[in-house]
């Protein structure tokens, strides 16, 4: 939900989530039942694929050996896997639940994310990396994302009651760099005008002070 809300922000191209474990279906075959019905692992796998399921990658496990299965298609409830017909015997359908145990859980973690607040022991966390669209104003995009996150922390929203930390903000760094550059430029102009005023007079100092920012402006144009 949070990922979709951030992607919907104007100027955001994509959001990657770290530390997240995806839902996953595990089909654990019953060896005795397979022998009784004369069904193989390939038949179970083929039946699941044939039913055009739309589920995360899972596995079929037997005798400690795990066989990966990729589910793709239309079914959205993992529990529906249990009612898939694998074969028939004397006109009676044999379902996945008759020859295997179906467990719905979480996949193995592909990435790990932890955070420590105020030097406290680190805790598990989710990391959201937000990327702007090409040509977008990074300062505007980061500000919009921050505002959206504040809205999601309101009462009844997904992030309410959770600690949200901004670890790295390119827009904020850019604004700081621009601020430092502006301050340095102003200090340089004042110093040049002061030196010229002392050495050759106030008119030349004023002209030089006006020429410096104009030359920068023309250079950017």
PESUL-V809741 format. One record per residue. N is the residue number from 1. PHI is phi as a letter, one per 40 degrees, with the letter a starting at -180 (NA if undefined). D_LAST is the distance of its C-alpha to the last C-alpha in Angstrom with 2 decimals. Layout:
<<N:PHI:D_LAST> <N:PHI:D_LAST>>
This chain:
<<1:NA:43.23> <2:c:40.60> <3:d:38.69> <4:c:38.70> <5:c:37.60> <6:c:34.54> <7:c:33.64> <8:c:33.79> <9:c:30.91> <10:d:27.78> <11:g:25.29> <12:c:28.07> <13:c:28.87> <14:a:31.99> <15:b:34.20> <16:b:36.58> <17:b:39.66> <18:b:41.40> <19:g:44.98> <20:c:46.13> <21:b:49.43> <22:c:49.84> <23:c:53.07> <24:a:55.40> <25:b:58.78> <26:b:61.50> <27:b:64.57> <28:b:67.39> <29:c:70.19> <30:c:73.85> <31:d:75.72> <32:c:79.07> <33:c:77.82> <34:c:76.21> <35:c:79.52> <36:c:81.47> <37:c:79.46> <38:g:78.74> <39:b:74.98> <40:b:72.44> <41:c:69.00> <42:c:67.53> <43:c:69.13> <44:c:67.54> <45:c:64.11> <46:c:64.52> <47:c:65.73> <48:c:62.70> <49:c:60.35> <50:c:62.35> <51:c:61.97> <52:f:58.24> <53:c:57.41> <54:b:53.94> <55:b:54.21> <56:c:52.45> <57:d:53.66> <58:b:57.07> <59:a:60.13> <60:b:63.81> <61:b:65.87> <62:a:69.39> <63:f:71.41> <64:g:68.43> <65:b:66.40> <66:b:63.22> <67:b:62.03> <68:c:58.49> <69:b:58.14> <70:b:54.98> <71:c:55.55> <72:a:53.48> <73:i:54.25> <74:b:55.28> <75:c:57.39> <76:b:55.50> <77:b:58.39> <78:d:59.37> <79:c:62.90> <80:c:63.26> <81:c:63.58> <82:c:67.05> <83:c:68.30> <84:c:67.19> <85:c:70.21> <86:c:70.68> <87:a:74.00> <88:b:77.27> <89:b:80.87> <90:f:83.69> <91:g:81.30> <92:c:79.98> <93:c:76.24> <94:b:75.23> <95:c:72.06> <96:d:69.61> <97:c:71.05> <98:c:74.49> <99:b:73.47> <100:a:70.59> <101:c:69.18> <102:b:65.71> <103:b:63.64> <104:b:60.32> <105:a:58.27> <106:b:54.99> <107:c:53.59> <108:c:53.28> <109:c:50.14> <110:c:47.45> <111:b:45.19> <112:b:46.09> <113:b:44.23> <114:b:45.59> <115:a:44.37> <116:b:45.80> <117:b:45.35> <118:f:46.16> <119:g:47.81> <120:c:50.23> <121:d:51.54> <122:c:49.05> <123:b:49.53> <124:c:48.68> <125:a:45.40> <126:b:43.08> <127:b:39.53> <128:b:36.80> <129:c:33.66> <130:b:30.97> <131:b:28.17> <132:c:25.20> <133:c:24.23> <134:c:21.50> <135:g:18.14> <136:c:19.68> <137:c:18.49> <138:c:20.76> <139:c:21.13> <140:c:22.21> <141:c:24.50> <142:c:26.23> <143:c:26.83> <144:c:28.35> <145:c:30.51> <146:c:31.76> <147:c:32.70> <148:c:34.51> <149:c:36.41> <150:c:37.54> <151:c:38.84> <152:c:40.74> <153:c:42.40> <154:c:44.00> <155:d:47.76> <156:g:48.90> <157:c:45.66> <158:d:45.57> <159:c:44.12> <160:c:46.36> <161:g:48.23> <162:b:46.25> <163:c:44.22> <164:b:40.56> <165:b:38.39> <166:c:34.67> <167:c:34.74> <168:a:31.10> <169:b:28.05> <170:c:24.68> <171:c:22.98> <172:c:24.80> <173:c:23.92> <174:c:20.18> <175:c:20.49> <176:c:22.57> <177:c:20.13> <178:c:17.31> <179:c:20.00> <180:c:21.12> <181:c:17.70> <182:c:17.23> <183:c:20.82> <184:c:20.53> <185:c:17.57> <186:c:19.65> <187:c:22.71> <188:c:21.13> <189:c:20.11> <190:c:23.63> <191:c:25.30> <192:c:23.62> <193:c:24.53> <194:c:28.03> <195:c:28.65> <196:c:27.55> <197:c:29.63> <198:c:32.63> <199:c:32.34> <200:b:31.14> <201:h:31.03> <202:c:29.16> <203:c:27.25> <204:c:25.54> <205:c:24.93> <206:c:23.32> <207:c:21.08> <208:c:19.99> <209:c:19.49> <210:c:17.15> <211:c:15.26> <212:c:14.55> <213:c:12.47> <214:c:10.56> <215:c:9.93> <216:c:8.74> <217:c:6.34> <218:c:5.04> <219:c:5.47> <220:c:3.81> <221:c:0.00>>
